[in-house]
Amino acid sequence: MFCFCRSKFWDLIAEKKSPYEEMRLEFADGDQHCWDWFKDYSLSKGLLYLVPFSIIFVNWVSKTILRLMTKLYGY
């Protein structure tokens, strides 16, 4: 199922069509296998970018807080 859904997805992207409706194709067993694959694929690709950006954001917030706290430190 992975190869079929992935090739269909990239064909739609190459044709500059939205994959959302085409991925909801129902198979003979009544399931939407490509939609399940698309959700998992989108989540994995989203996390690939979300995790590093969240680390950068947390580092920036902690650095800002520490700099503000050290201004209050006196000799």
C-alpha positions as CSV (number, residue, x, y, z in Angstrom):
1,M,0.0,0.0,0.0
2,F,2.9,2.3,0.7
3,C,4.2,2.3,-2.8
4,F,0.8,2.8,-4.4
5,C,-0.2,5.7,-2.2
6,R,3.2,7.4,-2.3
7,S,3.3,7.2,-6.1
8,K,-0.3,8.5,-6.3
9,F,0.6,11.4,-3.9
10,W,3.7,12.5,-5.9
11,D,1.8,12.2,-9.2
12,L,-0.8,14.6,-7.8
13,I,1.9,17.0,-6.6
14,A,3.6,16.9,-10.0
15,E,0.3,17.8,-11.6
16,K,-0.2,20.6,-9.1
17,K,-3.4,19.1,-7.8
18,S,-4.5,19.0,-4.2
19,P,-4.0,15.5,-2.8
20,Y,-6.6,15.8,0.0
21,E,-9.6,14.6,-2.0
22,E,-7.8,12.0,-4.0
23,M,-6.2,10.4,-1.0
24,R,-9.7,9.6,0.5
25,L,-10.3,6.9,-2.1
26,E,-12.2,3.9,-0.7
27,F,-10.9,0.5,-1.5
28,A,-12.9,-2.7,-2.0
29,D,-12.7,-3.4,1.8
30,G,-14.3,-0.1,2.6
31,D,-11.1,1.4,4.2
32,Q,-9.3,4.5,3.1
33,H,-5.8,3.1,3.2
34,C,-4.2,6.0,1.3
35,W,-5.8,8.5,3.7
36,D,-4.3,6.7,6.7
37,W,-0.9,6.6,4.9
38,F,-1.2,10.3,4.1
39,K,-1.9,11.2,7.7
40,D,1.1,9.2,9.0
41,Y,3.3,10.6,6.2
42,S,2.2,14.2,7.0
43,L,2.8,13.7,10.7
44,S,6.2,12.3,10.2
45,K,7.3,15.1,7.9
46,G,5.8,17.7,10.1
47,L,7.6,16.4,13.2
48,L,10.8,16.4,11.2
49,Y,10.6,20.3,11.1
50,L,8.6,20.9,14.3
51,V,11.1,19.3,16.7
52,P,14.2,21.3,15.7
53,F,12.2,24.6,15.7
54,S,10.7,23.8,19.1
55,I,14.2,23.2,20.5
56,I,15.4,26.5,19.0
57,F,12.4,28.3,20.5
58,V,12.9,26.8,24.0
59,N,16.6,27.7,23.9
60,W,15.8,31.2,22.9
61,V,13.2,31.6,25.7
62,S,15.6,30.1,28.3
63,K,18.5,32.3,27.1
64,T,16.3,35.4,27.3
65,I,15.1,34.5,30.8
66,L,18.6,33.9,32.0
67,R,19.9,37.2,30.6
68,L,17.0,39.1,32.3
69,M,17.8,37.3,35.6
70,T,21.5,38.0,35.4
71,K,20.8,41.8,35.1
72,L,19.3,41.6,38.5
73,Y,22.4,40.1,40.0
74,G,24.6,42.7,41.8
75,Y,28.0,42.7,43.4
